[in-house]
């Protein structure tokens, strides 16, 4: 798995793509992606800004077939706000700065990608 994400503007949603492949020696496998099988979070330094454990409904449950080629892409959309426990309310907008999106399939190694949240231009 690899993670791709682009920079975004403060207050706007951002999308990360998880690129899934299997080794050349494996034909294909079926992978259920659910809040029980995938964990994702947005961090800035030691600060956990957003977590799928707070907002499991943000991970769209899908059953995907993963091959070596072409890669399978799973999209994770983040609203640009801090998560709250159980996503009970709307969290504060994430400030401009540097962030990491991290994702791991249960039992697998985490993968991450860096992105910036840019200040809005007036």
Secondary structure, DSSP 8 states (H G I E B T S, - for coil): -EEEE--EETTS-EEEEEEE---TT--EEEEEESTTTEEEEEEETTEEEEETTT-GGGS--EEEEEESSS-EEEEEEE-SB---GGG-S---B--SEEEEEEEEETTS--EEEEEEEE----
